[in-house]
Amino acid sequence: MSRPDNIKVLSLAVLPCCLFFSASSGAHVKWFLPVEGEISSAYTPYGLLDTPVLIWSGIALLLILSSAFLDNTFPVLPLLKNVRQEYLMYLLKMCTGLSLLMSAYSGVIFAPHLQASAGFGEVLVLLEAVIGLLLVANFHIFAATIMLMILSLGVALQFGIIAAMEYLNIFGIACCLLLFHFYPMKYRAQLKAYSISALRILTGIAIITLGLSEKLLNPELGEFFVIKYQWNLMANLGVTQFSNQLFVLSAGVMEVVFGIILVLGTTTRINILVVSAFMLASNITFFASGEYSEALTEIFGHLPIIASAMILIFFGSGNKLKVTSLWNRQVADLSKFE
């Protein structure tokens, strides 16, 4: 199969999902829900054997298998000569630092719904501010990454393991910068090769967790968000049969698919481009609907993800800890015995 044919196959596989999917996956649902009080909903979740669940499971499997199958058939894009990894790493530091500073200024940790409590929470906010300043100033980065890992562990202690996993991309940024600036330097060259792979995998796990915790396992959260902001794209287009319940399921499945493909390291650039497009669409949707405060919240909150996306777009999967690399190595080893 030629490369143009491969691209057509992937496009045909992705197109139906994009038609049923919209910017809601780019928005962090919990950022815009009431901080206190339970969300009342008459939501009836799907069963595992319900037709929509089975259909979307099939679509998800098809996309993941297509990504793995087509990964090695796409041309490897050469790095632009005037773009150095150090520059993109500085962009990652700057964006992450600004996001942390904004969160600390608002008295939250990482996100609007993670409100710092008195005592331990205030210590975490102070630590967050210090890390933000160090990253923006590009000063003592090795120490800043260690503190960022400690802050992520503090989030797990303060808010639980699920909340920490939802922001495992921040821990991934810490790992990426730690490996890139590792000390002592005699180990740096070897560990540096794993920096982008660590960022990719941990970001993928965070996206998977968000898809599960905000949509698939707690669908009432996603439905509340969709109803409040009227983000059911299909219903807005006149497809009244496409209920809010089905829309939340569709968005959640696709979010999990994006995360799994990131973890596997297949078609990384295409995958992260699609994720970035949906993130951009969510911001545009907020601005278009006059929700300027929510739009600004998303922009600052998404700064670390935007910078991570830039790195993955330019450098791809990182060529370490990639599922197709393991497969190719096994094939090469078996060929020795033929």
C-alpha positions in Angstrom: 0.0 0.0 0.0 1.4 3.4 -1.0 1.8 6.3 1.4 -1.1 8.3 -0.1 -3.3 5.2 0.3 -2.2 4.9 3.9 -3.2 8.5 4.6 -6.6 7.9 3.0 -7.2 4.9 5.2 -6.3 6.8 8.4 -8.4 9.7 7.3 -11.4 7.4 6.7 -10.9 5.9 10.2 -10.6 9.2 11.9 -13.3 11.2 10.1 -16.4 9.5 11.7 -15.0 10.1 15.1 -14.2 13.7 14.4 -17.8 14.2 13.2 -19.1 13.0 16.6 -16.5 14.7 18.7 -16.0 18.3 19.6 -14.1 20.7 21.7 -15.5 19.3 25.0 -12.6 16.9 25.1 -10.2 19.7 25.0 -11.9 21.4 28.0 -11.2 20.2 31.5 -14.7 19.6 32.7 -14.0 19.8 36.4 -12.5 23.3 36.0 -15.9 24.7 35.3 -18.1 22.7 37.7 -19.2 23.9 41.1 -16.4 23.5 43.7 -18.8 22.7 46.5 -21.9 20.7 46.5 -23.0 17.7 44.4 -24.2 17.9 40.9 -27.7 16.7 40.7 -28.5 14.7 37.6 -31.0 12.2 36.4 -28.3 10.7 34.3 -28.6 7.0 33.5 -25.2 5.5 32.5 -24.8 3.2 29.6 -24.3 -0.5 30.3 -21.2 -2.3 29.0 -23.3 -4.2 26.4 -25.4 -1.3 25.2 -25.1 -0.7 21.4 -23.4 2.7 21.6 -20.8 1.4 24.0 -20.1 -1.6 21.7 -19.9 0.6 18.6 -17.5 3.1 20.2 -15.4 0.3 21.6 -15.0 -1.0 18.0 -14.1 2.4 16.7 -11.5 2.9 19.5 -9.9 -0.5 18.7 -9.9 0.3 15.0 -8.1 3.7 15.6 -5.5 2.2 17.9 -4.7 -0.7 15.6 -4.6 1.7 12.6 -2.2 4.0 14.4 0.1 1.1 15.2 -0.1 -0.4 11.6 0.5 2.9 9.9 3.2 4.3 12.2 6.2 3.0 10.3 4.7 3.8 6.9 4.6 7.6 7.3 7.8 9.5 6.3 10.0 10.7 9.2 9.9 14.5 9.2 13.4 16.0 9.5 14.0 18.4 12.3 14.1 22.0 11.2 17.7 23.1 11.3 16.9 26.4 13.0 14.9 24.7 15.8 17.0 23.3 18.6 15.7 21.1 21.4 17.0 23.6 24.0 14.7 26.3 22.6 11.6 24.1 22.9 12.7 23.0 26.4 12.9 26.7 27.4 9.3 27.2 26.0 8.2 24.2 28.1 9.8 25.8 31.2 8.3 29.2 30.5 4.8 28.0 29.8 4.8 25.6 32.8 6.2 28.3 35.1 3.6 30.9 34.0 0.8 28.4 34.6 2.1 27.5 38.0 2.4 31.2 39.0 -1.1 31.9 37.8 -2.4 28.9 39.8 -0.5 30.0 42.9 -1.8 33.5 42.6 -5.4 32.1 42.5 -4.7 30.0 45.6 -5.1 26.7 43.7 -2.7 23.9 42.8 -2.5 23.1 39.1 -6.2 23.7 38.4 -9.1 25.8 39.5 -10.9 22.9 41.2 -7.9 21.9 43.3 -8.4 24.6 46.0 -5.6 24.8 48.5 -6.6 24.2 52.1 -5.2 25.9 55.2 -1.9 24.5 56.4 -0.6 21.8 54.1 -2.4 23.3 51.1 -0.8 26.7 51.7 2.6 25.1 51.8 1.9 23.5 48.4 0.9 26.8 46.9 4.1 28.5 48.2 6.1 25.6 46.7 4.2 26.0 43.5 5.0 29.7 43.3 8.7 29.1 43.9 8.8 26.4 41.2 7.1 28.8 38.8 9.6 31.5 39.4 12.6 29.2 38.9 11.2 27.8 35.7 10.4 31.2 34.2 13.8 32.5 35.2 15.4 29.3 33.8 17.3 29.1 37.1 18.3 25.9 39.1 16.2 23.8 36.8 17.4 20.5 38.2 16.2 21.6 41.7 13.0 23.0 40.3 12.1 19.7 38.7 12.7 17.8 41.9 10.4 20.2 43.7 7.8 19.9 41.0 7.8 16.1 41.5 7.4 16.7 45.3 4.5 19.1 44.5 2.8 16.4 42.4 3.1 13.9 45.3 1.6 16.6 47.5 -1.4 16.8 45.2 -1.8 13.1 45.6 -1.8 13.4 49.4 -4.1 16.5 49.4 -6.6 15.5 46.8 -6.1 11.8 46.1 -4.5 9.6 43.6 -7.0 10.2 40.8 -6.5 14.0 40.9 -2.7 13.4 40.8 -3.1 11.1 37.8 -5.3 13.7 36.0 -2.3 16.0 36.1 0.4 13.4 35.6 1.4 15.5 32.6 2.9 18.0 35.1 5.0 15.1 36.6 5.9 14.2 33.0 7.2 17.7 32.4 9.3 17.4 35.6 10.7 14.1 34.4 11.4 15.5 30.9 13.3 18.5 32.3 15.0 16.4 34.9 16.4 14.0 32.4 17.4 16.8 30.0 19.3 18.7 32.8 20.4 15.7 34.7 23.2 16.0 37.2 25.9 14.7 37.4 26.5 15.4 33.7 28.2 12.1 33.0 24.8 10.4 33.0 23.0 13.2 31.1 23.7 12.1 27.5 22.3 8.6 28.2 19.2 9.8 30.1 18.5 12.7 27.9 17.3 10.3 25.2 14.4 9.3 27.4 13.2 12.9 28.2 10.7 13.2 25.4 9.4 9.7 25.8 8.8 10.3 29.5 6.8 13.5 28.6 4.8 11.6 25.9 3.9 8.6 28.1 2.9 10.5 31.2 0.9 13.1 29.2 -0.9 10.2 27.6 -1.8 8.6 30.9 -3.1 12.0 32.1 -5.4 12.3 29.1 -6.6 8.7 29.6 -7.4 9.4 33.2 -9.3 12.6 32.4 -11.4 10.8 29.8 -12.3 8.2 32.4 -12.8 10.3 35.4 -14.7 13.2 33.8 -16.7 11.4 31.2 -16.8 7.6 31.1 -16.8 6.7 34.8 -18.5 9.8 36.0 -20.7 10.8 33.0 -22.9 13.1 35.0 -19.9 15.5 35.2 -19.6 15.6 31.4 -23.4 15.9 30.9 -23.6 18.8 33.4 -20.8 20.6 31.5 -22.4 20.0 28.1 -25.8 21.2 29.3 -24.5 24.3 31.0 -22.4 25.5 28.1 -24.5 23.9 25.3 -21.6 22.1 23.8 -23.4 19.2 22.2 -22.1 19.9 18.7 -24.3 17.3 17.0 -27.5 18.6 18.7 -26.5 22.1 17.7 -26.2 21.0 14.1 -29.7 19.6 14.2 -29.0 16.0 14.9 -31.5 15.7 17.8 -31.0 11.9 18.1 -27.5 12.5 19.3 -28.2 12.9 23.0 -26.0 14.5 25.6 -25.5 11.1 27.0 -24.1 9.8 23.7 -22.1 12.9 23.2 -20.3 12.5 26.5 -19.6 8.9 25.8 -18.2 9.8 22.3 -15.9 12.5 23.8 -14.7 10.3 26.6 -13.9 7.3 24.3 -11.9 9.6 21.9 -10.0 11.2 24.8 -9.0 7.7 26.0 -8.0 6.8 22.4 -5.8 9.9 22.1 -4.1 9.0 25.4 -3.5 5.4 24.5 -1.9 6.3 21.2 0.4 8.8 23.0 1.5 6.1 25.4 2.1 3.6 22.6 4.1 6.2 20.7 2.5 5.6 17.3 1.7 8.4 14.8 2.6 10.8 17.6 2.7 13.9 15.5 -0.7 13.3 13.9 -2.2 12.4 17.2 -1.0 15.4 19.1 -2.0 17.7 16.2 -5.6 16.5 16.5 -5.5 16.9 20.3 -4.1 20.4 19.9 -6.9 21.2 17.3 -9.6 20.2 19.8 -7.9 22.3 22.6 -7.9 25.3 20.3 -11.5 24.7 19.4 -12.5 24.6 23.1 -10.9 28.0 23.6 -12.5 29.5 20.5 -15.9 28.1 21.6 -15.6 29.8 25.0 -14.7 33.1 23.4 -17.4 32.8 20.8 -20.0 32.1 23.5 -18.9 35.1 25.5 -17.4 33.1 28.3 -14.2 35.2 28.5 -13.3 34.2 32.1 -13.5 30.5 31.3 -11.5 31.0 28.1 -8.7 32.7 29.9 -8.8 30.0 32.6 -8.3 27.4 29.9 -5.5 29.3 28.1 -3.4 29.6 31.3 -4.3 26.1 32.4 -3.4 24.6 29.0 0.0 26.4 28.7 2.0 23.3 29.9 0.0 21.1 27.5 0.5 23.5 24.6 4.3 23.6 25.2 4.4 19.8 25.5 2.5 19.5 22.2 5.0 21.7 20.5 7.8 19.4 21.6 6.0 16.3 20.5 5.1 17.9 17.1 8.7 18.7 16.4 10.4 15.6 17.9 7.7 13.0 17.7 7.6 10.0 20.0 11.2 10.3 21.1 12.0 6.9 19.7 12.4 5.4 23.1 9.8 3.3 25.0 7.8 3.0 21.8 5.6 -0.1 21.1 6.5 -0.4 17.4 10.3 -0.2 18.3 9.9 -3.1 20.6 8.1 -5.0 17.8 10.7 -4.2 15.2 13.5 -5.3 17.6 11.8 -8.6 18.1 11.4 -9.1 14.4 15.1 -8.2 13.9 16.1 -10.7 16.6 14.1 -13.5 15.1 15.6 -12.9 11.6 19.0 -13.9 13.0 17.8 -17.4 13.3 16.3 -17.7 9.8 
